[in-house]
Amino acid sequence: MREAVRQESARERERSREARLAAAQRALATAEASTGLRQRLTGVTTLASAASGPVPPPSSTVPPELLLPLPAGVETLLPWGGLRRGSAIQVSGSRSVLLALAAAAANAPGLDLWCAVVAMPDVGLAAAAEAGLDLNRTVVVPKPGPDAPAVLGALIDGFDVVVLGRCPALTDADRRSAGHRLRHREAVLLSGDVWPGAHAVLEVGERSWFGVGAGDGVLTGREATITGYARGLGQPRQVRVRMGADGDLAPIGVDARLSQGEGEIHELDLARAG
């Protein structure tokens, strides 16, 4: 019975893809005239149906078709073992990590997922491509302006992964409404700014560069520690990653749990976010 429900849910998502994208394109066309929207849809007007679902995590109570992949190592920082559809994730401290997470999710094997980058005026198509996003399935809305709530709502309706920067035009009520819309449309929001009610918070810190020698050489990448806080995760978890020049993330060490004291401190922060 459960398998039949899952299959019907998957078929319903496939049937709604074309309608969702058409609605988003109409909203984006209006936004382009008033806010300077840059987009690259290359004439494509429909989304291809999913050929197969993403690879499920080793253990999760979330149905596999509701999970999108994350870079290796990062999936250990979330309680679902992947990026759950319908969730909002706050990523603090690194635009590169934010975009890398979006690229990993949007490039899920066997799926033609679309991504929107909103309210990040310093991120253009070149930066999106460098992060690994497919420009044929990516739109960029650098300045949504005063119509930000309507633009964000349209993007959640039409796109699978939405990356959001700092957007003062959004009120707390707008964000709550977006959260309801995310759950209904089964989209994913990755916010580079504080997002009240986020299902999880990923903080990037302790960064260092590598590639230089004793006074010579060229910087070729960075290392950083990502700490994950989430309801249902228990104690916060950490992973050390290496960020290459191509935007890829590779784990180089994992610390599954932090001290009890650190966890208690950040639980207060997560409670304020919620």
C-alpha positions as a LaTeX table, in Angstrom:
\begin{tabular}{lrrr}
\hline
Residue & $x$ (\AA) & $y$ (\AA) & $z$ (\AA) \\
\hline
Met1 & 0.00 & 0.00 & 0.00 \\
Arg2 & 2.77 & 2.40 & 0.95 \\
Glu3 & 4.63 & 1.60 & $-2.28$ \\
Ala4 & 1.50 & 2.34 & $-4.33$ \\
Val5 & 1.10 & 5.69 & $-2.57$ \\
Arg6 & 4.74 & 6.55 & $-3.30$ \\
Gln7 & 4.37 & 5.66 & $-6.97$ \\
Glu8 & 1.22 & 7.76 & $-7.30$ \\
Ser9 & 2.99 & 10.67 & $-5.57$ \\
Ala10 & 5.87 & 10.40 & $-8.05$ \\
Arg11 & 3.49 & 10.36 & $-11.01$ \\
Glu12 & 1.68 & 13.41 & $-9.65$ \\
Arg13 & 4.97 & 15.33 & $-9.38$ \\
Glu14 & 5.82 & 14.43 & $-12.97$ \\
Arg15 & 2.42 & 15.65 & $-14.20$ \\
Ser16 & 2.78 & 18.94 & $-12.35$ \\
Arg17 & 6.31 & 19.80 & $-13.57$ \\
Glu18 & 5.21 & 21.39 & $-16.83$ \\
Ala19 & 2.50 & 23.46 & $-15.16$ \\
Arg20 & 4.89 & 24.57 & $-12.40$ \\
Leu21 & 7.54 & 25.71 & $-14.84$ \\
Ala22 & 4.99 & 27.54 & $-17.02$ \\
Ala23 & 3.75 & 29.46 & $-13.98$ \\
Ala24 & 7.29 & 30.36 & $-12.95$ \\
Gln25 & 8.20 & 31.50 & $-16.47$ \\
Arg26 & 5.21 & 33.85 & $-16.56$ \\
Ala27 & 6.24 & 35.37 & $-13.23$ \\
Leu28 & 9.85 & 35.65 & $-14.34$ \\
Ala29 & 8.86 & 37.38 & $-17.59$ \\
Thr30 & 7.08 & 40.05 & $-15.54$ \\
Ala31 & 10.01 & 40.34 & $-13.14$ \\
Glu32 & 12.45 & 40.72 & $-16.04$ \\
Ala33 & 10.79 & 43.92 & $-17.18$ \\
Ser34 & 10.75 & 45.53 & $-13.72$ \\
Thr35 & 13.71 & 44.12 & $-11.79$ \\
Gly36 & 16.43 & 43.35 & $-14.33$ \\
Leu37 & 16.04 & 39.60 & $-14.21$ \\
Arg38 & 18.71 & 37.60 & $-16.02$ \\
Gln39 & 17.65 & 34.15 & $-17.09$ \\
Arg40 & 18.80 & 31.35 & $-19.37$ \\
Leu41 & 16.07 & 28.97 & $-20.42$ \\
Thr42 & 17.39 & 28.40 & $-23.98$ \\
Gly43 & 13.91 & 27.92 & $-25.41$ \\
Val44 & 13.05 & 24.98 & $-23.19$ \\
Thr45 & 9.44 & 25.21 & $-22.02$ \\
Thr46 & 8.94 & 21.91 & $-20.25$ \\
Leu47 & 10.74 & 19.82 & $-17.68$ \\
Ala48 & 11.65 & 16.28 & $-18.58$ \\
Ser49 & 10.08 & 13.54 & $-16.49$ \\
Ala50 & 12.25 & 11.84 & $-13.91$ \\
Ala51 & 13.85 & 8.70 & $-15.23$ \\
Ser52 & 14.80 & 7.42 & $-11.79$ \\
Gly53 & 14.88 & 8.61 & $-8.22$ \\
Pro54 & 17.92 & 9.84 & $-6.30$ \\
Val55 & 19.97 & 7.32 & $-4.39$ \\
Pro56 & 18.48 & 6.95 & $-0.89$ \\
Pro57 & 20.64 & 7.31 & 2.22 \\
Pro58 & 21.66 & 4.21 & 4.19 \\
Ser59 & 18.92 & 4.82 & 6.78 \\
Ser60 & 16.12 & 7.35 & 6.74 \\
Thr61 & 12.44 & 7.59 & 7.60 \\
Val62 & 11.95 & 9.91 & 4.62 \\
Pro63 & 10.81 & 8.23 & 1.36 \\
Pro64 & 13.75 & 8.07 & $-1.08$ \\
Glu65 & 11.90 & 10.07 & $-3.75$ \\
Leu66 & 11.72 & 13.02 & $-1.34$ \\
Leu67 & 15.49 & 13.17 & $-0.88$ \\
Leu68 & 18.00 & 15.01 & $-3.08$ \\
Pro69 & 21.76 & 14.36 & $-2.93$ \\
Leu70 & 24.35 & 16.47 & $-1.15$ \\
Pro71 & 28.14 & 16.59 & $-1.56$ \\
Ala72 & 29.93 & 13.63 & 0.00 \\
Gly73 & 30.25 & 14.04 & 3.75 \\
Val74 & 27.72 & 16.85 & 4.03 \\
Glu75 & 24.78 & 14.43 & 4.09 \\
Thr76 & 25.96 & 13.30 & 7.54 \\
Leu77 & 25.13 & 16.77 & 8.88 \\
Leu78 & 21.38 & 16.40 & 8.25 \\
Pro79 & 19.05 & 13.93 & 9.98 \\
Trp80 & 17.61 & 12.62 & 6.70 \\
Gly81 & 20.91 & 11.63 & 5.07 \\
Gly82 & 20.18 & 13.97 & 2.16 \\
Leu83 & 18.34 & 17.16 & 1.26 \\
Arg84 & 14.67 & 16.66 & 2.01 \\
Arg85 & 12.12 & 18.11 & $-0.40$ \\
Gly86 & 9.87 & 20.64 & 1.28 \\
Ser87 & 12.57 & 21.83 & 3.67 \\
Ala88 & 14.37 & 25.13 & 4.24 \\
Ile89 & 18.08 & 24.96 & 5.07 \\
Gln90 & 20.08 & 27.95 & 6.30 \\
Val91 & 23.72 & 27.99 & 5.15 \\
Ser92 & 25.86 & 30.58 & 6.92 \\
Gly93 & 29.41 & 31.70 & 6.31 \\
Ser94 & 30.16 & 30.65 & 2.72 \\
Arg95 & 28.52 & 31.46 & $-0.60$ \\
Ser96 & 30.68 & 28.77 & $-2.25$ \\
Val97 & 29.28 & 26.05 & 0.02 \\
Leu98 & 25.75 & 27.37 & $-0.51$ \\
Leu99 & 26.09 & 27.08 & $-4.30$ \\
Ala100 & 27.87 & 23.71 & $-4.07$ \\
Leu101 & 24.92 & 22.31 & $-2.13$ \\
Ala102 & 22.52 & 23.68 & $-4.72$ \\
Ala103 & 24.54 & 22.15 & $-7.58$ \\
Ala104 & 24.68 & 18.73 & $-5.92$ \\
Ala105 & 20.91 & 18.73 & $-5.41$ \\
Ala106 & 19.98 & 20.13 & $-8.82$ \\
Asn107 & 22.30 & 17.67 & $-10.60$ \\
Ala108 & 20.70 & 14.61 & $-9.01$ \\
Pro109 & 21.35 & 11.61 & $-11.30$ \\
Gly110 & 18.41 & 10.73 & $-13.53$ \\
Leu111 & 16.46 & 13.89 & $-12.72$ \\
Asp112 & 16.07 & 17.11 & $-14.71$ \\
Leu113 & 15.80 & 19.52 & $-11.82$ \\
Trp114 & 15.71 & 23.29 & $-12.13$ \\
Cys115 & 17.40 & 25.81 & $-9.84$ \\
Ala116 & 16.77 & 29.51 & $-9.19$ \\
Val117 & 19.26 & 31.88 & $-7.55$ \\
Val118 & 17.48 & 34.87 & $-6.00$ \\
Ala119 & 18.57 & 38.10 & $-4.27$ \\
Met120 & 22.27 & 37.45 & $-4.78$ \\
Pro121 & 23.33 & 40.34 & $-7.06$ \\
Asp122 & 26.99 & 39.33 & $-6.96$ \\
Val123 & 26.18 & 35.86 & $-8.33$ \\
Gly124 & 25.69 & 35.76 & $-12.09$ \\
Leu125 & 25.53 & 32.94 & $-14.58$ \\
Ala126 & 29.33 & 32.61 & $-14.64$ \\
Ala127 & 29.46 & 32.05 & $-10.88$ \\
Ala128 & 26.56 & 29.61 & $-11.12$ \\
Ala129 & 28.35 & 27.64 & $-13.83$ \\
Glu130 & 31.59 & 27.64 & $-11.84$ \\
Ala131 & 29.69 & 26.15 & $-8.89$ \\
Gly132 & 28.52 & 23.30 & $-11.12$ \\
Leu133 & 24.96 & 24.41 & $-11.92$ \\
Asp134 & 23.63 & 23.58 & $-15.37$ \\
Leu135 & 22.85 & 26.94 & $-17.01$ \\
Asn136 & 20.21 & 25.31 & $-19.20$ \\
Arg137 & 18.22 & 24.62 & $-16.04$ \\
Thr138 & 19.16 & 27.67 & $-13.95$ \\
Val139 & 17.71 & 31.17 & $-13.66$ \\
Val140 & 19.20 & 34.13 & $-11.81$ \\
Val141 & 17.07 & 36.87 & $-10.27$ \\
Pro142 & 19.69 & 39.24 & $-8.86$ \\
Lys143 & 17.34 & 41.92 & $-7.49$ \\
Pro144 & 13.72 & 40.84 & $-6.92$ \\
Gly145 & 12.92 & 44.30 & $-5.51$ \\
Pro146 & 9.67 & 45.14 & $-3.69$ \\
Asp147 & 7.89 & 42.28 & $-5.48$ \\
Ala148 & 10.20 & 39.76 & $-3.78$ \\
Pro149 & 7.39 & 37.82 & $-2.03$ \\
Ala150 & 5.55 & 37.23 & $-5.32$ \\
Val151 & 8.75 & 36.40 & $-7.20$ \\
Leu152 & 9.90 & 33.95 & $-4.51$ \\
Gly153 & 6.49 & 32.30 & $-4.46$ \\
Ala154 & 6.53 & 31.85 & $-8.23$ \\
Leu155 & 9.99 & 30.35 & $-8.13$ \\
Ile156 & 9.03 & 27.89 & $-5.40$ \\
Asp157 & 6.05 & 26.88 & $-7.55$ \\
Gly158 & 8.17 & 26.33 & $-10.65$ \\
Phe159 & 11.61 & 25.22 & $-9.51$ \\
Asp160 & 12.97 & 22.34 & $-7.50$ \\
Val161 & 15.86 & 24.14 & $-5.76$ \\
Val162 & 15.72 & 27.82 & $-4.79$ \\
Val163 & 18.85 & 29.60 & $-3.49$ \\
Leu164 & 18.07 & 32.81 & $-1.63$ \\
Gly165 & 20.40 & 35.59 & $-0.51$ \\
Arg166 & 19.69 & 38.52 & 1.78 \\
Cys167 & 16.24 & 39.87 & 0.99 \\
Pro168 & 14.96 & 42.60 & 3.37 \\
Ala169 & 11.72 & 42.89 & 1.38 \\
Leu170 & 10.57 & 39.56 & 2.85 \\
Thr171 & 8.64 & 39.88 & 6.10 \\
Asp172 & 8.30 & 37.12 & 8.69 \\
Ala173 & 4.81 & 36.47 & 7.34 \\
Asp174 & 6.24 & 36.15 & 3.81 \\
Arg175 & 8.78 & 33.60 & 5.03 \\
Arg176 & 6.13 & 31.57 & 6.83 \\
Ser177 & 4.03 & 31.58 & 3.69 \\
Ala178 & 7.06 & 30.47 & 1.66 \\
Gly179 & 7.62 & 27.63 & 4.14 \\
His180 & 4.06 & 26.37 & 3.62 \\
Arg181 & 4.54 & 26.66 & $-0.13$ \\
Leu182 & 7.78 & 24.68 & 0.04 \\
Arg183 & 6.06 & 21.80 & 1.78 \\
His184 & 3.13 & 21.83 & $-0.63$ \\
Arg185 & 5.28 & 22.02 & $-3.78$ \\
Glu186 & 8.07 & 19.79 & $-2.39$ \\
Ala187 & 10.73 & 22.29 & $-3.39$ \\
Val188 & 13.94 & 22.95 & $-1.44$ \\
Leu189 & 15.08 & 26.36 & $-0.18$ \\
Leu190 & 18.75 & 27.05 & 0.57 \\
Ser191 & 19.05 & 30.40 & 2.33 \\
Gly192 & 22.33 & 32.27 & 2.70 \\
Asp193 & 20.70 & 34.58 & 5.24 \\
Val194 & 18.92 & 33.91 & 8.52 \\
Trp195 & 15.73 & 31.97 & 7.84 \\
Pro196 & 13.31 & 31.75 & 10.80 \\
Gly197 & 11.93 & 28.24 & 11.03 \\
Ala198 & 14.79 & 26.60 & 9.12 \\
His199 & 14.75 & 22.82 & 9.41 \\
Ala200 & 18.53 & 22.83 & 9.71 \\
Val201 & 21.43 & 25.27 & 9.96 \\
Leu202 & 24.82 & 24.63 & 8.37 \\
Glu203 & 27.58 & 26.93 & 9.57 \\
Val204 & 30.86 & 27.21 & 7.68 \\
Gly205 & 33.93 & 28.24 & 9.67 \\
Glu206 & 37.62 & 27.55 & 10.36 \\
Arg207 & 38.68 & 28.16 & 6.78 \\
Ser208 & 42.20 & 27.85 & 5.44 \\
Trp209 & 43.76 & 28.08 & 1.99 \\
Phe210 & 46.06 & 25.55 & 0.35 \\
Gly211 & 48.19 & 25.37 & $-2.78$ \\
Val212 & 51.05 & 27.70 & $-1.82$ \\
Gly213 & 54.51 & 26.56 & $-0.90$ \\
Ala214 & 57.24 & 28.31 & 1.07 \\
Gly215 & 56.64 & 31.75 & $-0.36$ \\
Asp216 & 55.60 & 30.60 & $-3.83$ \\
Gly217 & 52.84 & 28.75 & $-5.63$ \\
Val218 & 49.21 & 29.44 & $-6.53$ \\
Leu219 & 46.13 & 29.13 & $-4.32$ \\
Thr220 & 44.17 & 26.14 & $-5.60$ \\
Gly221 & 41.45 & 25.70 & $-3.03$ \\
Arg222 & 40.26 & 26.00 & 0.53 \\
Glu223 & 39.47 & 23.85 & 3.50 \\
Ala224 & 36.61 & 24.59 & 5.86 \\
Thr225 & 34.71 & 23.05 & 8.74 \\
Ile226 & 30.94 & 22.75 & 8.34 \\
Thr227 & 28.83 & 22.28 & 11.45 \\
Gly228 & 25.28 & 21.03 & 11.17 \\
Tyr229 & 22.47 & 21.76 & 13.62 \\
Ala230 & 19.03 & 20.30 & 13.10 \\
Arg231 & 15.99 & 19.15 & 14.95 \\
Gly232 & 16.10 & 15.38 & 15.16 \\
Leu233 & 19.87 & 15.28 & 14.71 \\
Gly234 & 20.73 & 15.20 & 18.41 \\
Gln235 & 24.13 & 16.74 & 19.02 \\
Pro236 & 25.62 & 19.00 & 16.32 \\
Arg237 & 27.93 & 17.32 & 13.82 \\
Gln238 & 30.97 & 18.52 & 11.96 \\
Val239 & 32.75 & 17.66 & 8.73 \\
Arg240 & 35.97 & 19.09 & 7.34 \\
Val241 & 35.80 & 19.62 & 3.59 \\
Arg242 & 38.14 & 20.70 & 0.84 \\
Met243 & 36.70 & 23.16 & $-1.69$ \\
Gly244 & 38.40 & 22.98 & $-5.07$ \\
Ala245 & 38.64 & 25.71 & $-7.67$ \\
Asp246 & 35.82 & 24.01 & $-9.61$ \\
Gly247 & 33.41 & 24.35 & $-6.69$ \\
Asp248 & 33.48 & 20.68 & $-5.71$ \\
Leu249 & 33.43 & 19.69 & $-2.04$ \\
Ala250 & 35.34 & 16.68 & $-0.76$ \\
Pro251 & 35.32 & 15.49 & 2.87 \\
Ile252 & 38.69 & 15.17 & 4.56 \\
Gly253 & 37.54 & 14.41 & 8.09 \\
Val254 & 34.38 & 14.01 & 10.16 \\
Asp255 & 33.67 & 14.69 & 13.80 \\
Ala256 & 30.21 & 13.21 & 14.36 \\
Arg257 & 29.46 & 15.00 & 17.61 \\
Leu258 & 30.52 & 18.20 & 19.32 \\
Ser259 & 30.70 & 18.76 & 23.03 \\
Gln260 & 27.44 & 18.95 & 25.00 \\
Gly261 & 28.14 & 22.56 & 25.87 \\
Glu262 & 28.48 & 23.66 & 22.26 \\
Gly263 & 25.29 & 21.86 & 21.37 \\
Glu264 & 23.33 & 23.59 & 24.10 \\
Ile265 & 24.55 & 27.02 & 23.01 \\
His266 & 23.48 & 26.59 & 19.42 \\
Glu267 & 20.18 & 24.93 & 20.27 \\
Leu268 & 19.20 & 28.37 & 21.58 \\
Asp269 & 20.10 & 29.88 & 18.21 \\
Leu270 & 18.08 & 27.26 & 16.36 \\
Ala271 & 15.14 & 27.85 & 18.68 \\
Arg272 & 15.27 & 31.57 & 17.88 \\
Ala273 & 15.35 & 30.72 & 14.17 \\
Gly274 & 12.22 & 28.63 & 14.65 \\
\hline
\end{tabular}
